[in-house]
Amino acid sequence: MISKTDETLGIIGNTAITHALSSSLRDGSLSHAYILIGPSKIGKATLAIRLAQSVNCVVENQGLACLECSQCTRIAAMNHADVEIITPGEEAETDTSTRIKRLKELERDVALKPYEGKKKVFILRDLDDMRNENFNVLLKVLEEPPADVLFVLTANQYEYIPGTVLSRCQKFDFLPVPSFDIVQALTKQEKITEEKAFSLAILSNGSIGWAIEAARDDSIVEQYLRDRSDFAAMLAYDLQGKIAYGEKIANLFWRDRSLVLGQLSMMINWWRTMMLFLQGNRTDVLPEEEESLRQICGSYTVFGIVAAIKKTRDTMDYLNSINNPNPRIAFEALMISIHS
């Protein structure tokens, strides 16, 4: 049986990380806990699954997953008794005691021997969405886990993760995937034209997962381009129009938090496109957006765009870091800042 993975572990980009982990898998020197930090849809979740497969694979292949044995296929289907994915923040609307109870159960589960594999693997996703009281329980679990347990934690950013948790894990920072690598992957794996792949690479902002999803579903690109177009048009509105635009997005926050955060990410990407255009870079600008950029950029300076990016990031941080944020006020402040 031939392994479908090599030192990249099947991950596109961030080869320094995958090579380091491949080396640890080969010589049996894996840490008991890892935290993978970086933008969403960049390969963190896929790498977590690859690690779970590799430590449980039954094929002799230098410690790397074969992806074809019963252990690998069951883990890929998330039908394995010893591999669990936990998203601590997904129960944000439930009471705190429910979330803490789950982590306390995890403390019990860690002590149990693997049922069908070599190691129990617990994948905790979106750790930066976790509340402080949950971190206190998680610390106990990470303290001294048995040798047959592996923790893989993921997060978009580590500013909201306590240093005590970070110190108990080996940390890897993921970088945006270069456009060249994305284009290569899309043309080879998804069988799309180089022109389409290049457009998706520009829009993805280094997120290979988003690019792959968009290559398979044209509606994702269409909606994203509409959102960018709406935002670009909003920049010409008066203050009242800008506030109405922000309020419309803010009203969605408690119904679909990830969508709202995605809108803020889209805004940052548009500001970056404007900056490139202002600096004369046309290579990373879509031809269909050039006219819109030409009209808008006359009213902005690079300094103003940098300030807008910072304010948008501050808004994302506020919505992420506060237990009960006020999205309406946050977006109103953002729109006033953009207008001024």
C-alpha positions, 0 to 999 in steps of 0.5 A, a space after each residue: 500500500 502506498 501512502 498518499 501523503 508525504 512530508 506535506 501531510 497533504 497540506 498546501 502551503 506552510 511546508 515548514 510546519 508540515 515538515 517539522 510534524 512529519 519529522 516528529 511522526 517519523 522519529 516518534 517525538 510528537 508532543 502531547 499537545 499542539 496548537 495550530 494558529 492562523 486564518 480560517 480555512 487555511 488547512 489547520 483542521 485538515 492537518 489536525 485530522 492528518 495527525 490523528 490518522 498518522 498516530 493511529 495508522 496501522 501501515 508501516 509508512 515512516 509514521 505517516 498516514 496511508 489514508 487507506 487503512 481502516 483506521 485512516 478511513 474511519 477517522 476521515 469519516 469521523 467514525 472512530 471511537 478514539 478521535 473526537 472534534 470539539 468546538 468549545 464556542 459553538 454552544 455560546 447560547 447555552 449556559 456556562 455550566 453546560 460548556 464546563 460540564 463537557 470539558 470536565 467530561 473530557 478530563 475523565 475521557 483522557 484517563 480512559 485507554 484507547 478503544 480501537 486505535 493506538 492513541 486517543 486524539 482530541 481536536 479542539 477547534 476555534 479555541 479563541 472563541 472559548 470563554 475564560 471559565 472554560 480555559 480553567 478547566 482545559 488547563 487541568 486536562 492539558 497538565 499531564 495527559 497520558 502518553 496515549 493521548 494527543 491534543 490538537 488545538 486550533 485558533 484563528 489568533 492567540 491574543 485571547 488564549 491564556 499564556 498558561 494554555 499556550 505554554 502547555 502546547 507546541 505552537 505553530 503559526 500558519 501563514 496565508 498560502 501564496 497565490 502561486 501555490 493556490 493556482 497550482 493546487 486548483 488547476 491540478 486538483 480541481 481541474 479549473 482554468 488557470 485564469 479562474 484559479 488566479 481570480 480565486 487566488 486573489 479573492 481568497 487572500 491566502 485561504 486555500 480552503 476558501 479557494 477550493 470551496 469556491 472552485 467547487 461552488 460558483 455561488 460562493 464567488 458570486 456572493 463574495 463579489 456581490 458583497 465586495 461590490 455592495 461595500 465599494 458602493 457604500 463607500 460613496 454613501 453619506 453618513 446616514 447611508 453608511 450607518 444603515 449599511 452597518 446596521 443591516 449587517 449588525 442585525 445578523 450577528 446573533 443569528 449568524 455570527 460567522 457570517 458577520 465576521 466574514 463580512 468584516 474580513 471581506 472589508 479588510 480584503 477590499 481595503 487591501 485591494 484598494 491599497 494595492 491599486 493606489 500603489 500601482 499594483 494591477 497584477 493582484 486586482 481583478 479586471 472587473 473591479 478596476 473601474 470601481 477601484 478607479 472611482 473610489 480610490 480618488 477619495 482615499 490615501 494609503 494612510 486613510 486605508 491603513 486607519 480603516 483596516 485598523 478600525 475594522 480589525 478593532 471591530 472584529 476583536 471587540 466582537 470576538 473578545 466580549 461575552 455580550 458585545 453590542 454589534 449595533 454600536 460597534 458597526 455604527 462606530 465603524 461606519 462613522 470612522 470610515 466616513 470621517 
